[in-house]
């Protein structure tokens, strides 16, 4: 992999080995947390001219010849070495702490001198571990009933830092160290953003002609509320829409934020957990056209089966593109079921540029340890995938379902606010997923979404 060289005053040097591409990638992601366009290249045992760079990060165990301020990160040999891909390369728990941050690799030892900091916390290995889904690759037998890697079984879930973008926090700590060395690092130019996304799994609550009648009878049996009775009655006599056809309400709420909006549609209705609509029908075409005309983006909601067979996405993408009359660049897997880490290469080859699947179904937070979009890297083939990940931070059902986080509305609002503030602090992208059908399942979902958008608007 060629050296990443861009104009900036931060130089990252590393001792070259067989994992150089992985080290370069991790360095680019980590440094992207606090500066734009660093220079990243191997260390050639040369003396570095201190006038060319404001500061240097050296990833290696030997000494480096320069009078420039240096932060040296001493590698932990467990990851980038003979143990790569084995369980012996995983972090050892309990994790030590440095500046209230978990240290995944190395130790907490930090040695300081006049213009140097020698750090034994291996931030490069930790970054790589987090952003490449390395743990999922190694612990490939740990899966839930849908074949997904559970958040509760992940290191961030077990060790309790799922609510912290630790890679961004590592970057912040390094920038503080540079300032202590007298280096004024130019911060990245990106700005905080909010991305509202909706997975359209269903648009029909009343699937059969007699469904409204069944709903009304349930009221008399005490299993449905009077609100549900009236909604069913209204639908039956033609004065109310289907409860899952609430897109006018959603669009009104979303557009008031002036932020990015994406609706993900399923194009392959048949199969397990398929949609209840035909993407080619006139009613769905009109819905898609309405969303697009109002400034929303249409993305592909890959089928449940595509989580195990990436080739299915080729046809699913073609179908949706034929409906919208344009190209599809954005993807999210149904059930967040991107089960095979290495499938990103295939996705980029068919024109997918952005994925929004990387959140745990059972835990909201920072699955990849970052609050911002990043390029994806294949830890099996040690190369870039050619696409960008927009990490999913909050999903509606993750917050409230009893088998997931099981929060009440107040707890969910407070938790989301904390995640929002951390994302904003790091000038990240706060990606939120709210299903259109969750609004009718429980009034708490609609109330919580409205309150979250109010909070986002006032804070943003």
Secondary structure, 3 states (H helix, E strand, C coil): CCCECCCCCEEEEECCCCCHHHHHHHHHHHHCCCCCCCEEEECCCCCECCCCCCEEEEECCCCCCECCCEEEECCCCCCCCCCCCCHHHCCCCCCEEECCEEECCEEEEEEECCCEEEEEECHHHHHHHHHCCHHHHHCCCCCCCCCCCCCCCCHHHHHCCCCCCHHHHHHHHHHHHHHHCCCCCCCCCCCCEEEEEEEECCCCCCCCCCHHHHHHHHHHCCCCCHHHHHHHHHHHCCCCCCCCCCHHHHHHHHHCCCCEEEEEECCCCCCCCCCCCCCCCHHHHHHHHHHHHCCCEEEEEECCHHHCCCCHHHHHHHHHHHHHCCCCCEEEEHHHCCCCHHHHHHHHHCCCCEECCCCCCCCCCCCCCCCCCEEEEECCCCEEEEEEECCEEEEHHHHHCCCCCCCCHHHHHHHHHHHHHHHHHCCCEEEEECCCCHHHHCHHHHHHHHHHHHHHHHHC
